Amino acid sequence: ANSSFLDVFLKVYPADDFCGAQRCNISYAISVLLSPNQFDLQSVMLQEGRVARNDRLFFEENTIVRLNKNLENATQKVYIGIRLFDVPDDMQNYFIVEVTDTIQKKRRTKVEFSSDTIRVLINIHKKKESTLISEAWKFLELEENAEPNSCSCVTRNCGCCEHMVVKKIHLDDNVCVNISYISEDIGMKVSLSVNNRVYY
């Protein structure tokens, strides 16, 4: 199935450096809402994550939110609610963005919230799963001058392992693919593992 997602890019510019010299993140939750006043744990969809501070002293995150079929065909307005946790009390910590046209008409939504203590930029657009996979493969392609990969083969078994970082899906782990040729079955066995946990 070629599911649809909202691709959410978030930038947070605090007026003050409340982290100091240490590395820090802002925890957040994204909810898909059918009413602008609905934010709770029973919302249509809830996703959590952390917005990381970069070297330029602002925070940024790119994540995706899966859309179920009911939301794609909804006749009422649809909203995204973004709540920031553990920010200073004088900072706005909750933002609501209407995404009805983004979902139904594939229009990109760009909004900016600004106050004396914080500036938040949110960019949202709808993408199909196949597009996200294609973007991920382009991102992961090795450059010509990259180090050789860590693949090896022994008789009819081959395996490749790499440490992969894909912010959009919160992946920062060792990923291995193993392929074994099974002559008696005239086929292959393929496995995918992340940090030694087999997923496929």
N, C-alpha and C positions, 0 to 999 in steps of 0.2 A: 504494500500500500504506500502511496506517495502522500503521506500526511502533510498538513500545513503547520507552520510555526510562525510565531512572531519573533523576529530578530530584534532584540532590544539592546541599544547602546546607551550607556549611562555615564555621564561625567559629573563629578561633584567638586566644586571649588569652594572650600570653606574660606571665610574672610581671615580667620586666624589659624595658625598651625597648632591645632590642639594635640597633635601627636608628639611634638618636639622632635628630637633627633632620632627617635626609635622608628622602626618600621611599624606600620599599623594598617589595619583594614577597617572598613565600616561594614558591619553585617547588615543584610537587607532581606526583605521578603517582597516578592511580586505576586500580586493576586489578579486574576481575571475576574471582573465583577460585572454583574448585570444591573447594578445601581451604584451611583457614586457614593452612597452611604453604607455600603455593604461590607467593608473590610472586616473580616474575621476569619477564624480558622475553618469555617464552613463555606467559604467562598467557592466559586466554580473550580478554581485551580489555584494552588499556592506553591510557589517555588522560593527556595531560600538560597542565599549565596553570600559572598563577601566582595566588596568593592576594594581593590588594592590601590594603595597610594603609589604613584610613580615618582621618578626622580624630580619632576617639576612641581612637586607638592600639591598636586590635585589627584583625585581618585577617579579611576575609570574601570568599566566592566562592560563586557559584551556577552550576552547570554541569549538563550532561546527558550521560548515557552510554547509547548505543544498546544494546538487548538483542536478541540474535539469537534465532531461534525455538527453538533447542536449549536455551537458558537458560530461556525461558518455560515449557518443558515438562520441565525437569530433574526427575529423581526424587531426586537427592541435594541436599544443602544448598548454597546459593550465598552467597558472601561478597563484600564490597567491601573492598579493601585500599587504604589511603591512606597514601602516604609523603611526608613533608615533607623537602625538601632545603635545605641551607645554613642550618640552624638551629644555635644553640649546642649543643655536645656534651652539656650537662647536660639538654637537653630531649628528651622522648620524641618520636620522629619517625615512628613507624609505628603505624597503627591498623587494626583489623579489625572489620568490622560484618557480622553475618549478615543477609541480605536475602531469605531464602527466602520468608517470609510477605509481604514487600513485593511480590515478583514474582508469586507464585501467588495470594495472597488480597487484593492491593491494600491491605495495611495499611501505614500510615505507620510508619517506623522513626525513633525519636529516641533518640540516645545522647549521653552526656557522658563524656569522659575527663578526669581531673583529677590533677595532681601538684603538687609544690611549685613547679615552674618553668613549667607550661603548663596551660591549660584549653582543651579542644576540644569544640565542640558540632557534631554532625552530624545533619542531618534529611534523610531520603531517602523519596521516594514515587514510585510508578510512574505515568507519564502516557503517553497516546497522542500520536502525532505531531500529530493534528488539534487536540488540546487545547493543545499547546505553540505551534502556529501561531496559534491564537485568542488566547492570552495575549500573544504577541508583537505582534499587530495592536493589541490594546487598549493595550499599552504605547507603541506608536508613534503612536497617534492624536494629532493635533495638538489642543491646547487652544484654546478660543475666542479667547484673547488672544495666541496664538502669532504669530510673524512669518509673513508670507505665504510660501508655498512657492516653490521655484525652478523652476517649470515654464514652458515656453514652446513655442509652436507656430509652424511656418512651413509654409504650405500644408497638406500632408497628413502632416506629420511633427511629432510632439510628444515632448518629453523632459522628465523631471523628475530633479533631482539633489538629494540631501540628505546631510549628514554624519550617519551613524547610529551610535549606541552601544547595543549589545545585549550585556550582559555574559554572559548565559547561553550564547551561541554565539560569544563572543570576537570580536564585531564592533565595531570602532571605525574605520570607514572611510567614504569617499565612495561612495555607492550611486546609480546612475543607471538609469532605465528609459526606453527609447525605444520609441515605437509609430509605425509608418508604415502608412498606408492604401495598399494596392496595388490599384488599381481593375481592372487587367487580370486579376488573380487572384481578384478579389472577396474579398479577405481582408485580413489585417493581419500585419505582421511585428513581433514583440516581441523586445527584447533587454534583458538585465539585466547590468550591469557593476558591479564593485567595484574601486575604484582603477584605473580604465581597463582592467581585465582582464574580457573578456566571458565570462560563465558560461552564458548561455542566449540 
